[in-house]
Amino acid sequence: MFKYLSVLPFLAVATACTTMAPDYERPDVDNIIAETYAGIAATTPDETAVTRLGWSEFFADERLKALIKTGLENNRDLRVAILNVEQVRARYDIQWAELLPNVGGNGSFTRSRTNEYLSPYGKAVTSNTWQLGVAASYEVDLWGRVRSMTDQVFETWLAAAENERAVRLSLVAGIALQYYTLQLANERLSLSQKSLLTTQVWYNIMKDRFEKGAITEIDLASAEAQYQAMVSATEQLRETQKQAKNALALLVGGTELPKLSGVPALPIASANLLKPLEAGIPSFALVLRPDVLSAERMLRAANANIGAARAAFFPSISLTATGGVASVELDDLFTGDARTWSFVPSVNVPIFDYFNGRLEAQLDVAELQKEIEIANYEKAIQTAFREVADELVVQESIDKRIAASEAALKAQLRRYKLTSANYRGGDGVLSYTDVLLAQNDLFAAEQTLVQTRFAKIASMISLYKALGGGWTEQSVPEGEQVAATE
């Protein structure tokens, strides 16, 4: 009997390499995306440079780096993604075990009594039975059904790992964007408070002039309305600031931001906040994005599932063997005469399932699922290309917008000073309405400039994320990048 058991491992190895899955070919996406972005020529020799650029080198703000590190340790979404990878890995271990024979030992002791009516001896009999044995069963995977199912779970595991990388990348970019959103809220609030002080000074001046009879009540009401409007705007910006702080705390993984004493925050207007990105990166780099790699892994899983569906058309062969010793006396259990064994090969032929169309339908489902995953893969690449192209459009014009906003602010500041001086001088050429308009326009110009500067930072962070960078802390040396699967 044991010679039959010894054959099972060799059968496991021999059949584990067989599969009826079609050869995998990556879909040709040259017809759905351009070779470069927005007509920009590919100038970067290293097409994977951005995907290898670590976030600690991309961001210059040490306060932001500390928050990102804390978020990667405490964020619950990332924790769930990591646990999902571990869960799928455990499923793979379970499925992989199906490739090997199932071997188990057993032992038992039975004491039974047969009454005198059933006993062949005409009297009651009490008997003992001692048994020890080993049982083994194995499905001979001649057509690769089990192997294909194992490959499917393996690719699903790798897809989950890519999803975890995508969540990590999104978290880094999300913390950075929210951090600068908070910085934007702080700077807008500071500008509003500054403007509030100015409007309060004007309101006090207008009250003094009204009491002296130098102006009408209309001018006083206008000054008061301007002041109250600025109070309301300031309070609204204060609410926005608190909400931005709460959102950042959630991303970092707590209910409030950690104390970072001795780590100053850099203002939005600071130069070199972010490391510049090459604009000439070829679109091929998109296949290295975690979400694109995940989509390809799911495509490979669907391809493997076709092999399992095809193998289901063929008979399944199972081998079951048992061996051991059995005796009515414990002393005789280990003698040669106590040996027992059995070897039971069986064949299961899917006759009815074949003729009722069930197997054909299962194969159709598997092939259609592959077509769905092909479409998902192509969509992932198209989405990635669109995200990069959109951010490059912003990068093309953002510096000009900032320069125009700076020039507009200077002009509005000059206009406000001239208007204020003219009105205070009492020349009578300009009214207080002109001062109010100049004040409003100056405040709007200040807000526009800081928002435009934020837009540049946000666009660069989004571009960094869209190109697949940001999932590692330190830059990965060239040659160690996880390449796209062939």
C-alpha positions as CSV (number, residue, x, y, z in Angstrom):
1,M,0.0,0.0,0.0
2,F,2.8,2.4,0.9
3,K,4.2,2.1,-2.6
4,Y,1.0,3.7,-3.8
5,L,1.3,6.5,-1.3
6,S,4.9,7.1,-2.5
7,V,3.6,7.8,-6.0
8,L,1.4,10.7,-5.0
9,P,4.2,13.4,-4.5
10,F,5.6,12.6,-8.0
11,L,2.1,12.9,-9.5
12,A,1.7,16.2,-7.7
13,V,4.9,17.6,-9.2
14,A,4.2,16.2,-12.7
15,T,0.7,17.6,-13.0
16,A,1.2,20.9,-11.3
17,C,3.0,22.3,-14.4
18,T,0.0,21.6,-16.7
19,T,-2.6,24.2,-17.5
20,M,-5.2,24.8,-20.2
21,A,-5.2,28.6,-19.7
22,P,-4.5,30.6,-22.9
23,D,-1.1,32.2,-23.2
24,Y,-1.2,35.7,-21.7
25,E,-0.7,38.7,-23.9
26,R,-0.8,42.2,-22.6
27,P,-3.4,44.2,-24.6
28,D,-2.0,46.6,-27.1
29,V,-2.8,50.1,-25.9
30,D,-0.9,52.1,-28.5
31,N,-4.2,52.8,-30.3
32,I,-5.9,54.3,-27.2
33,I,-3.2,56.7,-25.9
34,A,-0.7,59.0,-27.4
35,E,3.0,58.4,-27.2
36,T,3.6,61.7,-25.3
37,Y,1.5,64.1,-23.3
38,A,-0.1,67.2,-24.9
39,G,2.5,67.3,-27.7
40,I,5.5,67.4,-25.3
41,A,8.4,65.4,-26.7
42,A,9.8,62.6,-24.6
43,T,13.1,64.1,-23.3
44,T,13.7,62.0,-20.2
45,P,16.2,59.2,-20.7
46,D,15.0,57.4,-17.6
47,E,11.3,56.8,-18.2
48,T,10.8,55.4,-14.7
49,A,12.5,58.3,-12.8
50,V,9.3,59.8,-11.4
51,T,7.9,56.4,-10.2
52,R,11.2,55.8,-8.3
53,L,11.3,59.3,-6.7
54,G,10.6,58.9,-3.0
55,W,8.2,61.3,-1.3
56,S,10.8,62.4,1.3
57,E,12.9,63.8,-1.6
58,F,10.0,65.2,-3.5
59,F,8.7,67.3,-0.6
60,A,10.9,69.9,1.1
61,D,8.7,70.8,4.1
62,E,10.0,68.8,7.1
63,R,6.7,69.4,8.9
64,L,4.8,67.8,6.0
65,K,7.3,64.9,6.0
66,A,6.7,64.2,9.6
67,L,2.9,64.2,9.1
68,I,3.2,61.8,6.1
69,K,5.3,59.4,8.2
70,T,2.7,59.5,11.0
71,G,-0.1,59.0,8.5
72,L,1.6,55.9,6.9
73,E,1.8,54.4,10.4
74,N,-1.7,55.2,11.6
75,N,-4.1,55.7,8.7
76,R,-7.0,53.2,8.8
77,D,-7.6,53.0,5.1
78,L,-4.0,52.0,4.6
79,R,-4.2,49.5,7.4
80,V,-7.3,47.9,5.8
81,A,-5.4,47.7,2.5
82,I,-2.5,46.0,4.1
83,L,-4.8,43.5,5.9
84,N,-6.6,42.8,2.6
85,V,-3.2,41.8,1.1
86,E,-2.6,39.5,4.0
87,Q,-6.1,38.0,3.7
88,V,-5.6,37.2,0.0
89,R,-2.2,35.8,0.6
90,A,-3.8,33.4,3.2
91,R,-6.3,32.4,0.5
92,Y,-3.5,31.7,-1.9
93,D,-1.8,29.5,0.7
94,I,-5.1,27.5,1.1
95,Q,-5.5,27.2,-2.7
96,W,-1.8,26.2,-3.2
97,A,-2.2,23.4,-0.7
98,E,-4.8,21.8,-3.1
99,L,-1.9,21.0,-5.4
100,L,-0.5,18.6,-2.8
101,P,-1.9,15.3,-1.6
102,N,-4.1,15.5,1.5
103,V,-2.5,13.2,4.1
104,G,-3.8,12.6,7.6
105,G,-3.3,10.2,10.4
106,N,-6.0,8.6,12.5
107,G,-6.3,6.4,15.5
108,S,-9.2,5.0,17.3
109,F,-10.3,2.6,20.0
110,T,-13.8,1.1,20.0
111,R,-15.4,-1.0,22.7
112,S,-18.8,-2.5,21.8
113,R,-21.3,-5.0,23.1
114,T,-23.4,-7.3,21.0
115,N,-26.5,-8.7,22.8
116,E,-27.3,-12.4,22.8
117,Y,-30.1,-12.0,20.2
118,L,-27.7,-10.6,17.6
119,S,-24.6,-12.4,18.5
120,P,-23.7,-15.4,16.3
121,Y,-22.6,-17.2,19.5
122,G,-25.9,-17.1,21.2
123,K,-24.6,-15.0,24.0
124,A,-23.7,-11.4,24.6
125,V,-20.2,-10.5,23.5
126,T,-18.0,-7.5,24.4
127,S,-15.2,-6.7,21.9
128,N,-12.4,-4.2,21.5
129,T,-11.0,-2.8,18.3
130,W,-7.8,-0.9,18.1
131,Q,-6.8,1.0,14.9
132,L,-3.9,3.2,13.7
133,G,-3.6,4.3,10.1
134,V,-2.7,6.9,7.5
135,A,-5.1,8.2,4.8
136,A,-4.1,10.1,1.7
137,S,-6.2,11.5,-1.1
138,Y,-5.1,13.4,-4.2
139,E,-6.8,14.8,-7.3
140,V,-4.6,14.1,-10.3
141,D,-4.6,17.5,-12.0
142,L,-4.1,16.2,-15.5
143,W,-5.9,19.2,-17.2
144,G,-4.6,21.9,-14.8
145,R,-7.9,22.8,-13.2
146,V,-6.4,23.2,-9.7
147,R,-3.3,24.8,-11.1
148,S,-5.3,27.4,-12.9
149,M,-7.3,28.1,-9.8
150,T,-4.1,28.6,-7.9
151,D,-2.7,30.9,-10.5
152,Q,-5.9,32.9,-10.4
153,V,-5.7,33.4,-6.6
154,F,-2.0,34.2,-7.0
155,E,-2.7,37.0,-9.4
156,T,-5.4,38.3,-7.2
157,W,-2.9,38.4,-4.4
158,L,-0.5,40.5,-6.5
159,A,-3.4,42.7,-7.5
160,A,-4.2,43.3,-3.8
161,A,-0.5,44.2,-3.2
162,E,-0.7,46.8,-6.1
163,N,-3.9,48.2,-4.6
164,E,-2.1,48.6,-1.3
165,R,0.6,50.5,-3.1
166,A,-2.0,52.6,-4.7
167,V,-3.6,53.4,-1.4
168,R,-0.2,54.3,0.0
169,L,0.5,56.6,-2.9
170,S,-3.0,58.2,-2.6
171,L,-2.5,58.7,1.1
172,V,0.9,60.5,0.6
173,A,-0.6,62.7,-2.0
174,G,-3.8,63.2,0.1
175,I,-1.9,64.3,3.2
176,A,0.3,66.6,1.1
177,L,-2.7,68.2,-0.6
178,Q,-4.6,68.6,2.6
179,Y,-1.5,70.0,4.4
180,Y,-1.3,72.7,1.8
181,T,-5.0,73.2,1.9
182,L,-4.6,73.9,5.6
183,Q,-1.7,76.3,4.7
184,L,-3.9,78.0,2.2
185,A,-6.7,78.4,4.8
186,N,-4.2,79.8,7.2
187,E,-2.9,82.3,4.7
188,R,-6.3,83.3,3.5
189,L,-7.4,83.8,7.1
190,S,-4.4,85.9,7.8
191,L,-5.1,88.1,4.8
192,S,-8.7,88.4,5.9
193,Q,-7.7,89.4,9.4
194,K,-5.4,92.0,8.0
195,S,-8.2,93.4,5.8
196,L,-10.6,93.3,8.7
197,L,-8.2,95.6,10.7
198,T,-8.1,98.0,7.7
199,T,-11.9,98.1,7.3
200,Q,-12.2,98.6,11.1
201,V,-9.8,101.6,10.9
202,W,-11.9,103.0,8.0
203,Y,-15.1,102.4,9.9
204,N,-13.7,104.3,12.9
205,I,-12.6,107.1,10.7
206,M,-16.0,107.3,9.1
207,K,-17.8,107.3,12.5
208,D,-15.6,110.2,13.6
209,R,-16.3,112.2,10.4
210,F,-20.0,111.5,10.7
211,E,-20.0,112.8,14.2
212,K,-18.3,116.0,13.0
213,G,-20.9,116.3,10.2
214,A,-18.2,115.9,7.5
215,I,-20.0,112.9,5.7
216,T,-23.5,111.7,5.2
217,E,-25.0,108.7,6.9
218,I,-24.9,106.8,3.6
219,D,-21.1,106.9,3.7
220,L,-21.1,105.7,7.4
221,A,-23.6,102.9,6.5
222,S,-21.3,101.9,3.6
223,A,-18.3,101.7,6.0
224,E,-20.2,99.7,8.5
225,A,-21.5,97.3,5.9
226,Q,-18.0,96.8,4.6
227,Y,-16.7,96.1,8.1
228,Q,-19.5,93.6,9.0
229,A,-19.0,91.8,5.6
230,M,-15.3,91.4,6.4
231,V,-16.2,90.1,9.9
232,S,-18.4,87.5,8.3
233,A,-15.8,86.6,5.7
234,T,-13.2,86.2,8.4
235,E,-15.3,83.9,10.5
236,Q,-16.2,81.8,7.5
237,L,-12.5,81.4,6.7
238,R,-11.8,80.5,10.3
239,E,-14.4,77.7,9.9
240,T,-12.7,76.6,6.7
241,Q,-9.4,76.5,8.5
242,K,-10.7,74.3,11.4
243,Q,-12.4,72.0,8.9
244,A,-9.1,71.7,6.9
245,K,-7.3,70.9,10.2
246,N,-9.8,68.2,11.0
247,A,-9.5,66.6,7.6
248,L,-5.7,66.5,7.8
249,A,-5.9,65.0,11.3
250,L,-8.2,62.2,9.9
251,L,-5.7,61.4,7.1
252,V,-2.8,61.4,9.6
253,G,-4.8,58.9,11.6
254,G,-6.0,60.8,14.7
255,T,-8.6,63.1,16.0
256,E,-6.1,66.0,16.2
257,L,-2.8,66.9,14.6
258,P,0.3,65.7,16.4
259,K,2.5,68.3,18.1
260,L,5.5,69.1,16.0
261,S,7.5,71.5,18.0
262,G,10.6,72.9,16.5
263,V,9.5,72.0,12.9
264,P,8.4,75.2,11.2
265,A,5.9,75.1,8.3
266,L,7.0,76.7,5.0
267,P,4.6,79.2,3.5
268,I,3.0,78.5,0.1
269,A,5.0,81.3,-1.5
270,S,8.4,79.6,-0.6
271,A,10.6,78.5,-3.5
272,N,11.6,74.9,-3.9
273,L,8.7,73.4,-1.9
274,L,8.6,70.6,-4.4
275,K,11.2,68.9,-6.6
276,P,10.5,69.8,-10.2
277,L,9.2,67.0,-12.4
278,E,10.3,66.3,-16.0
279,A,7.6,67.1,-18.5
280,G,8.9,64.9,-21.2
281,I,8.2,61.6,-19.5
282,P,6.9,59.0,-22.1
283,S,3.4,57.7,-21.6
284,F,4.8,54.2,-21.3
285,A,5.7,55.0,-17.7
286,L,2.0,54.8,-16.9
287,V,2.1,51.0,-17.0
288,L,4.1,51.2,-13.8
289,R,1.3,52.9,-11.9
290,P,0.0,50.7,-9.1
291,D,-3.6,50.9,-10.2
292,V,-2.6,50.0,-13.8
293,L,-0.5,47.1,-12.6
294,S,-3.4,46.0,-10.4
295,A,-5.8,46.0,-13.4
296,E,-3.3,43.9,-15.3
297,R,-3.0,41.4,-12.5
298,M,-6.8,41.0,-12.5
299,L,-6.6,40.5,-16.2
300,R,-4.1,37.7,-15.6
301,A,-6.4,36.2,-13.0
302,A,-9.3,36.2,-15.4
303,N,-7.0,34.5,-18.0
304,A,-6.1,31.8,-15.5
305,N,-9.8,31.3,-14.7
306,I,-10.4,30.4,-18.4
307,G,-8.0,27.5,-17.9
308,A,-10.0,26.2,-14.9
309,A,-13.2,26.5,-16.9
310,R,-11.7,24.6,-19.8
311,A,-10.4,21.8,-17.6
312,A,-13.8,21.3,-16.1
313,F,-14.9,19.7,-19.4
314,F,-12.6,16.8,-18.8
315,P,-12.8,13.9,-16.3
316,S,-11.3,14.4,-12.9
317,I,-9.3,11.6,-11.4
318,S,-9.0,11.1,-7.7
319,L,-6.7,8.7,-5.8
320,T,-7.5,7.6,-2.2
321,A,-5.3,5.3,-0.2
322,T,-5.4,4.2,3.4
323,G,-3.0,2.0,5.3
324,G,-2.4,1.1,8.9
325,V,-2.9,-1.6,11.5
326,A,-6.0,-2.9,13.3
327,S,-6.5,-5.5,16.0
328,V,-8.9,-6.6,18.7
329,E,-6.0,-6.8,21.2
330,L,-3.6,-4.0,21.9
331,D,-0.7,-6.4,22.1
332,D,-1.3,-7.6,18.5
333,L,-1.7,-4.1,17.1
334,F,1.9,-3.9,15.8
335,T,2.3,-7.4,14.5
336,G,2.6,-8.1,10.8
337,D,-0.8,-9.7,10.6
338,A,-2.5,-6.5,11.8
339,R,-1.7,-4.5,8.7
340,T,-4.6,-3.2,6.6
341,W,-4.7,-1.1,3.5
342,S,-6.9,0.0,0.6
343,F,-6.3,1.9,-2.7
344,V,-9.3,3.4,-4.4
345,P,-8.8,5.3,-7.7
346,S,-11.9,7.0,-9.0
347,V,-12.9,8.9,-12.2
348,N,-15.7,11.5,-12.3
349,V,-17.0,12.3,-15.8
350,P,-19.2,15.4,-16.1
351,I,-21.7,13.8,-18.5
352,F,-24.9,15.7,-17.5
353,D,-23.2,19.0,-16.9
354,Y,-21.7,18.7,-20.4
355,F,-24.9,18.1,-22.2
356,N,-27.1,20.6,-20.3
357,G,-24.7,23.4,-21.2
358,R,-23.5,24.3,-17.8
359,L,-19.8,23.8,-18.5
360,E,-20.1,25.8,-21.7
361,A,-21.8,28.6,-19.9
362,Q,-19.1,28.6,-17.2
363,L,-16.5,28.9,-19.9
364,D,-18.4,31.8,-21.6
365,V,-18.6,33.6,-18.2
366,A,-14.8,33.2,-17.8
367,E,-14.0,34.4,-21.3
368,L,-16.4,37.4,-20.9
369,Q,-14.8,38.2,-17.6
370,K,-11.5,38.4,-19.3
371,E,-12.9,40.8,-21.9
372,I,-14.2,42.9,-19.0
373,E,-10.8,43.0,-17.4
374,I,-9.2,44.0,-20.7
375,A,-11.6,46.9,-20.8
376,N,-10.8,47.7,-17.2
377,Y,-7.1,47.6,-18.0
378,E,-7.5,49.9,-21.0
379,K,-9.7,52.3,-19.0
380,A,-7.1,52.4,-16.2
381,I,-4.4,53.5,-18.7
382,Q,-6.7,56.0,-20.3
383,T,-7.6,57.5,-16.9
384,A,-4.0,57.6,-16.0
385,F,-3.1,59.4,-19.3
386,R,-5.9,61.9,-18.8
387,E,-4.8,62.7,-15.2
388,V,-1.3,63.3,-16.3
389,A,-2.4,65.4,-19.4
390,D,-4.7,67.5,-17.3
391,E,-2.0,68.4,-14.8
392,L,0.5,69.1,-17.6
393,V,-2.0,71.6,-19.0
394,V,-2.1,73.4,-15.6
395,Q,1.7,73.3,-15.4
396,E,2.0,75.0,-18.9
397,S,0.1,78.1,-17.8
398,I,0.3,78.3,-14.0
399,D,3.5,80.3,-13.8
400,K,1.9,82.9,-16.2
401,R,-1.2,83.0,-14.0
402,I,0.9,83.6,-10.9
403,A,2.9,86.4,-12.6
404,A,-0.4,88.0,-13.7
405,S,-1.9,87.6,-10.2
406,E,1.2,89.3,-8.7
407,A,1.0,92.1,-11.2
408,A,-2.7,92.5,-10.6
409,L,-2.1,92.6,-6.8
410,K,0.5,95.4,-7.2
411,A,-1.8,97.4,-9.4
412,Q,-4.7,96.9,-6.9
413,L,-2.5,97.9,-4.0
414,R,-1.4,101.1,-5.9
415,R,-5.0,101.9,-6.8
416,Y,-6.1,101.5,-3.1
417,K,-3.3,103.7,-1.8
418,L,-4.1,106.4,-4.4
419,T,-7.8,106.2,-3.8
420,S,-7.4,106.4,-0.1
421,A,-5.0,109.3,-0.3
422,N,-7.3,111.2,-2.6
423,Y,-10.3,110.6,-0.4
424,R,-8.5,111.5,2.8
425,G,-7.0,114.6,1.2
426,G,-10.5,115.9,0.6
427,D,-10.0,116.8,-3.0
428,G,-13.5,115.7,-3.8
429,V,-12.5,113.9,-7.0
430,L,-13.3,110.4,-5.6
431,S,-16.0,109.3,-3.2
432,Y,-15.9,106.8,-0.4
433,T,-17.6,104.3,-2.8
434,D,-14.3,104.3,-4.8
435,V,-12.4,103.5,-1.6
436,L,-14.7,100.6,-0.9
437,L,-14.4,99.2,-4.4
438,A,-10.6,99.5,-4.2
439,Q,-10.6,97.8,-0.8
440,N,-12.7,94.9,-2.1
441,D,-10.7,94.5,-5.2
442,L,-7.4,94.5,-3.3
443,F,-8.7,91.8,-0.9
444,A,-9.9,89.7,-3.9
445,A,-6.5,90.1,-5.6
446,E,-4.7,89.0,-2.4
447,Q,-6.9,85.9,-2.2
448,T,-6.5,85.1,-5.9
449,L,-2.7,85.2,-5.7
450,V,-2.5,82.8,-2.7
451,Q,-5.0,80.5,-4.3
452,T,-3.1,80.5,-7.6
453,R,0.1,79.6,-5.8
454,F,-1.7,76.8,-4.1
455,A,-3.0,75.6,-7.4
456,K,0.5,75.2,-8.7
457,I,1.5,73.1,-5.6
458,A,-1.7,71.1,-5.9
459,S,-1.1,70.4,-9.5
460,M,2.5,69.3,-9.0
461,I,1.4,66.9,-6.2
462,S,-1.3,65.5,-8.4
463,L,1.1,65.1,-11.3
464,Y,3.6,63.3,-9.0
465,K,0.8,61.0,-8.0
466,A,-0.6,60.6,-11.6
467,L,2.8,59.5,-12.8
468,G,3.0,56.8,-10.1
469,G,5.4,58.3,-7.7
470,G,5.1,58.6,-3.9
471,W,4.6,55.1,-2.7
472,T,8.2,54.8,-1.3
473,E,9.9,57.1,1.2
474,Q,13.3,57.0,-0.3
475,S,14.0,57.0,-4.0
476,V,14.5,53.6,-5.5
477,P,17.9,53.2,-7.2
478,E,17.7,52.7,-11.0
479,G,17.4,49.0,-11.8
480,E,15.5,48.1,-8.7
481,Q,12.2,49.6,-9.8
482,V,9.3,47.1,-10.0
483,A,8.9,46.8,-13.7
484,A,5.7,46.1,-15.6
485,T,5.1,42.4,-16.1
486,E,5.7,41.0,-19.6
